[in-house]
Amino acid sequence: MADSGTDKRQIALVTGAGSGLGLETALLLASRGYRVYASVLTSAERVSAMEEAARRNVELALLQMDVTKERDVHEKVDALVAETGRIDAVAQFAGMGLRGFFEDLGLDEVRRVFDVNVFGMMAVTQAVLPHMRRARAGRIILTTSIGGRMGSMTISGYASSKFAGEGFGECLRQELYPLGIFVSLLEPGLIHTPHFTVNRNRARKAVLPDSPYYPWFCQHEHIVDGILESNKITSRDVAETVERILSSRNPRLRYVVGRNAKRILGLRRHLPGELFERIYWAIVRKMVTRPKNPVMVLQGESQTDRKSVSHSG
């Protein structure tokens, strides 16, 4: 890396940069002149990110860091600041999903989601704050989801963690604004990334045919797959939004990414709660519980091997 005394680029830490939204954001920021430190969870992700950076001819500094280990987070952030002299921005993408009707969720599975999506986010924020506070400047982007603004069937474990992230972001924004530190919540809609493919984390019981919710779960997963296939937003759209937040003179609290997500949130904002319940949620419930063409087997799951894959970072 360039010497910190002569390198005037903005210093940005991007967590969860092993794949998907985090990796795309790290690569785009590097191509736009940022000095990017990208955190990954595993050595395999490190190799993959290095190869993609070389393919795009951009420079990334890779950090292998587990956001659920507070000491590891503080050590890596302190080492980064010791090398660069400061940290100007952090965009947090480390996270994991969990899919399944609530009765099928193991509380150990839910705790793992909160460890990554909530406490991991808080650990990274606490690690960067002393450095930003001393500089009286900085940008913190917390990635939540449209699922952090509105619940849905099969994502109670995931959505509740994202609702927590939304509340955390609102509080943090108020505390840090007087210090010249801007906090923004990044809220993507459904995007076809590894989060929904190799890292699609289905609860252990949710994928068992003897679950009382199994037919409904199959149907809901089929609906989600259809939305993903037709959705036009990409990881690049999210990365561009991050760059826009970081370059904005006075960034907003919330940035929704995706036309469908904006439409649904707009509909909920302008319709009375009971009317929204009768229209939108009633339609979704009917599609799941009384489908015209029932789907009885999960896509990507055989009858003999239904193992969910968890993901963090």
Stockholm file with secondary structure:
# STOCKHOLM 1.0

chainA/1-313         MADSGTDKRQIALVTGAGSGLGLETALLLASRGYRVYASVLTSAERVSAMEEAARRNVELALLQMDVTKERDVHEKVDALVAETGRIDAVAQFAGMGLRGFFEDLGLDEVRRVFDVNVFGMMAVTQAVLPHMRRARAGRIILTTSIGGRMGSMTISGYASSKFAGEGFGECLRQELYPLGIFVSLLEPGLIHTPHFTVNRNRARKAVLPDSPYYPWFCQHEHIVDGILESNKITSRDVAETVERILSSRNPRLRYVVGRNAKRILGLRRHLPGELFERIYWAIVRKMVTRPKNPVMVLQGESQTDRKSVSHSG
#=GR chainA/1-313 SS CCCTTTCCSCEEEEESTTSHHHHHHHHHHHHTTCEEEEEESSHHHHHHHHHHHHHHTCCEEEEECCTTCHHHHHHHHHHHHHHHSCCCEEEECCCCCCBSCGGGCCHHHHHHHHIIIIIIHHHHHHHHHHHHHHHTCEEEEEECCGGGTSCCTTCHHHHHHHHHHHHHHHHHHHHHGGGTEEEEEEEECCCCSGGGTTTCCBCTGGGCTTSTTHHHHHHHHHHHHHHHHHCCCCHHHHHHHHHHHHHCSSCCSEEEESHHHHHHHHHHHHSCHHHHIIIIIHHHHHHHHSCSSCCCSCTTCCSSCCCCCCCCC
#=GC SS_cons         CCCTTTCCSCEEEEESTTSHHHHHHHHHHHHTTCEEEEEESSHHHHHHHHHHHHHHTCCEEEEECCTTCHHHHHHHHHHHHHHHSCCCEEEECCCCCCBSCGGGCCHHHHHHHHIIIIIIHHHHHHHHHHHHHHHTCEEEEEECCGGGTSCCTTCHHHHHHHHHHHHHHHHHHHHHGGGTEEEEEEEECCCCSGGGTTTCCBCTGGGCTTSTTHHHHHHHHHHHHHHHHHCCCCHHHHHHHHHHHHHCSSCCSEEEESHHHHHHHHHHHHSCHHHHIIIIIHHHHHHHHSCSSCCCSCTTCCSSCCCCCCCCC
//
